[in-house]
Amino acid sequence: MPKDTVTIIDNATGKQAEFPVKRGSHGPAVIDIATLNKELGMFTLDPGFLSTASCESAITFIDGDKGILLYRGYPIDQLAEHSDFLEVCYLLYYGRLPSKKEYNHFSHMIMRHTMVHEGLRDFYHGFRRDAHPMAVMVGVVGALSAFYHDSLDIYEPRSREISAHRLIAKMPTIAAWAYRYSRGEPFPYPRNDLGYAENFLYMMFSYPTEEYRVNPVAAKAMDLISTLHAAHEQNASTSTVRLAGSSQANPFASVSAGVGALWGPAHGGANEAVIKMLEQIGDVKNIPRFLDRARDPKDNFRLMGFGHRVYKNYDPRAKIIRQAAGDVLREMKVNDPLFDIAMKLEEIALKDEYFIERKLYPNVDFYSGIIQRAIGIPTSMFTVIFTIGRTIGWISQWAEMITEKVQRIGRPRQLYIGEKTRDYVPISKR
Ligand code: ACO
């Protein structure tokens, strides 16, 4: 039987060393090169982590070639069809599906943590009204640790659990208030008799002056969006949360770092960028012109909502959300010309040599904005909505990391390409 190892030879010095290969339950094996520096005096260089696994994790699995996404082993399409967001939160955090009793207890716990400290309300008034809601999110989520000291003991399981519950429960309140503040409107308190998504829409759109009924189609669609965005392996924001948490920073501070990382248009900000792009295209007849730009290496324009580091096939979430977008528009009797442009753009791009060659398919962000527009959510809130769904992924990954046997601060190395050592020259001699 051949040994499950890989030998690395430094051809310059002739030194060589053997490294163990680790195999997970699915997916490619990894070479454990933790002792590379000790054995060969070298580091590896992999900007953008193209071939580097940063940790072991049992939470999510993606097969990018087959277009498969599993949450704790369950395929995303089965969860999207049969589960709901709070059950998915339980699954991701605790590692198994809850019994009926556990589900009821968990939902009850979450819906009783939805209020935020009154002092946190005052924070909003320090922001400019025209601030991007994600800017407000970064600030307010970061401030949570200033209000919830009692759950900051990261090595105490119950304390971690309370922080997780607080984050899942309070994120919709914080998000909805970011929107209401931008409009100069009153901040509705959460209503614990409503479902999770329903309560969020209530806080987004209700007024104290009249009764507000949440449209069940909109609530179901919001719940689906959160389910599909809940967790996604070691993406940029999740890796950010892990890296921040590896310094033993508290969970609120670590998650706020993730909110910042999510904001960028190459990550969670893409849903907002997709709508802006579709508006810019304006008409199906303009699609070829934008495709020419996307193909042009001298033009930095990219088809937003297309392409993914891991999926080299249709993103399974995009398939579900595309179908849901059609259903929501039909059920809510919304005629959105951007949906027609999006579908035509997808149809043309998927037949285009450039996109075929590079295996560029629509990702989850391509259609999620269409649904949100139909519900009445403004474009600037799309990434904020992503934050609500992804919080469970962040906090589950953080909790997984904190309970690993060996605790190490995340500390990448570098290939130094700066000046060689030189002597200081006094200013009078320069
Ligand atoms: N439009 C046009 N060309 C593209 C696109 C796109 N959307 N995405 C990738 N390409 C091209 C690149 O120009 C490159 O071409 P080249 O080989 O001729 O240089 C090739 O495809 C590979 O692209 P990379 O940038 O190397 O791929 P990477 O894995 O680093 O990037 C990313 C992935 C960031 C998602 C990229 O596809 C992109 O920018 N997409 C648009 C933004 C987007 O939709 N982001 C959301 C991602 S999903 C999420 O975070 C929830």
Residues whose N, C-alpha, C, O or C-beta is under 5 A from the ligand:
A	BS01	ACO	P265 A266 H267 G268 A270 A294 F301 R302 L303 M304 G305 F306 G307 H308 R309 R358 N363
